């Protein structure tokens, strides 16, 4: 009965959303409970790695899963296999080019338990766990390689279209900067240097540029707060803009000047536009919709208008589909689920 009701609601949802959100066709719900986020396609477009804390799966904090997109679209009871060990906290997974391995960041070497979630009254904060390192796992969950082992935060890794390069965020130099390395972990190089949080980077379709989110505090009070929070392993992600640069860090450009939080960017398949999540339009703060903008910052267009949270968009390798996270259709709960739609330009 549960499967039938969910299927019925999905069909109703598809009909409504296709009219209200014109870039989406055949919108389909892929997960059904918990917080599911950062779903990124495999290179063949058949699978997506993602993180979830679904309590119904016995999880206490985020772990990494391998989602068979065809099975998830057809069966609301489908439970994808877990790739991570179930120990510690994990984040930011991404398929390697061979389709047989997934990289992700984990704290498991620091302990089996989930590290605590930071709570500071009056502040929305992200934890920058010093115990995060980047690992590679096969599809059965066996870790085959550790790519980083420096002291401090190493996470948010994604892979280039050719599969030869990885970009990630690290605070090993004293600030949260972008770094690159070869797919085997060699030749680790820092490529950004501006004070502030640089993260969530992705390669352009031709692999020549990067798009990422960044905070750039300039006022004395803001700089002081940023440094004090970072010293505690924390960041306040409430003021971020979208930037691009070449893979070596040159030709750094600020794309958005919208204010508030602009994040989770990803290149459109044509390499000339960027889709991202933003609350710049919201008076309440917590209303994140997907927007698209030209690489030069012009032509801002709102893509979603349903629910109060839409983020982590990624186009499929063939450019025909978009996967993202949203709290729509969650039955009044706080659940954030994965959705996939055919993309209509």
C-alpha positions, 0 to 999 in steps of 0.5 A, spaced: 500 500 500 505 504 501 508 503 494 502 505 491 500 511 495 507 513 493 507 512 486 500 515 485 503 522 489 509 522 484 505 521 478 501 527 481 507 531 482 510 530 475 504 533 472 504 539 477 511 540 476 512 540 469 507 546 468 510 550 474 518 548 473 518 548 465 525 546 465 523 539 468 520 533 464 518 527 468 520 529 474 521 522 479 522 521 486 528 517 487 528 516 495 523 516 500 525 518 507 531 521 511 536 527 508 539 525 502 544 529 498 549 530 494 547 525 489 552 525 483 552 521 476 556 515 474 560 517 468 555 512 464 549 516 467 546 509 470 548 510 477 549 516 482 553 516 489 550 520 494 550 521 502 544 519 507 542 519 514 536 515 513 534 513 520 530 507 517 536 504 514 539 504 521 544 510 520 546 515 525 549 520 521 551 521 513 553 514 510 555 513 502 550 509 498 550 507 490 543 508 487 541 504 481 537 510 478 533 505 474 531 501 480 530 507 484 525 510 479 521 504 479 521 502 486 519 506 492 522 501 497 528 500 493 534 500 498 541 502 495 547 498 497 552 502 502 559 503 500 562 506 506 563 502 512 558 505 517 563 508 521 564 515 523 561 520 518 562 521 511 561 526 505 562 528 498 562 522 494 563 521 487 564 516 481 571 515 478 572 514 471 572 506 471 565 506 474 568 501 479 570 505 484 567 511 488 571 516 492 568 520 499 571 523 505 570 520 512 572 521 519 572 513 520 580 513 522 578 517 528 573 513 531 567 509 530 562 514 532 559 519 529 562 526 530 558 531 534 554 536 530 556 543 532 551 547 536 552 555 537 546 558 539 543 563 534 548 561 528 547 556 522 554 553 522 557 547 518 563 543 521 569 542 518 572 536 521 579 535 522 579 528 521 576 528 514 580 524 509 579 522 502 578 515 500 577 510 494 572 504 495 570 499 490 562 498 489 562 492 495 565 497 500 572 495 500 577 501 501 582 500 496 586 507 497 587 513 501 588 519 497 589 524 503 593 523 509 595 531 511 593 533 518 586 537 517 580 537 513 580 534 506 573 533 503 569 535 497 572 532 492 570 531 485 573 528 478 574 531 472 570 529 465 577 525 463 577 522 470 585 524 470 584 530 476 581 531 482 579 537 485 578 538 493 577 542 499 583 542 504 585 547 510 592 544 511 595 551 509 591 554 514 585 556 510 579 553 506 582 553 499 581 549 493 587 543 491 587 539 485 591 532 485 591 526 480 586 521 480 591 516 484 592 522 489 599 524 487 601 531 485 597 535 490 597 542 489 593 548 492 590 553 487 586 558 491 589 563 496 583 568 498 581 568 505 575 565 506 571 558 505 573 555 498 569 549 496 564 545 493 568 545 486 566 542 480 570 541 473 567 544 467 565 540 461 571 540 457 575 540 464 579 546 463 575 550 468 572 550 475 566 553 478 565 553 486 562 557 492 566 562 496 566 566 502 570 572 502 570 576 508 573 583 508 570 587 513 574 587 520 569 584 524 567 578 519 574 576 518 575 576 525 569 571 526 571 567 520 578 566 523 575 564 530 570 559 527 575 556 523 580 555 529 574 551 532 573 547 526 567 551 523 564 555 518 558 560 517 555 558 510 550 564 510 554 569 505 557 565 499 558 567 492 559 563 485 566 563 482 570 560 477 577 559 475 582 555 471 584 548 473 591 551 475 587 557 479 588 562 474 583 567 471 579 567 478 572 570 476 566 572 481 560 570 477 554 572 482 554 578 486 547 576 489 548 576 497 546 571 502 548 564 500 549 562 493 552 555 493 552 548 490 554 550 483 554 546 477 556 547 469 550 546 464 552 541 459 554 547 454 559 550 459 557 557 458 552 557 464 552 555 471 546 552 475 546 553 483 542 554 489 541 560 492 536 564 498 538 571 495 531 572 493 528 570 500 526 574 506 526 568 511 533 566 509 531 559 509 528 558 502 533 555 497 531 555 489 535 553 483 537 558 479 541 559 472 546 564 470 551 565 464 558 564 466 559 572 466 554 573 471 548 575 466 542 572 465 539 570 471 534 565 471 530 561 476 529 554 475 525 551 481 519 554 485 517 548 489 518 547 496 523 551 501 529 547 499 532 545 492 540 544 492 545 540 489 544 540 482 548 535 477 547 534 470 548 527 467 554 526 463 549 526 456 546 533 459 539 530 458 537 529 465 538 533 472 538 530 479 538 534 485 535 534 492 529 537 495 524 537 501 518 537 496 513 531 497 515 529 504 509 529 507 510 535 511 516 532 514 523 535 514 525 529 509 530 531 503 529 527 498 533 526 491 529 527 484 531 526 477 528 530 471 529 530 464 532 537 462 528 541 457 533 547 455 
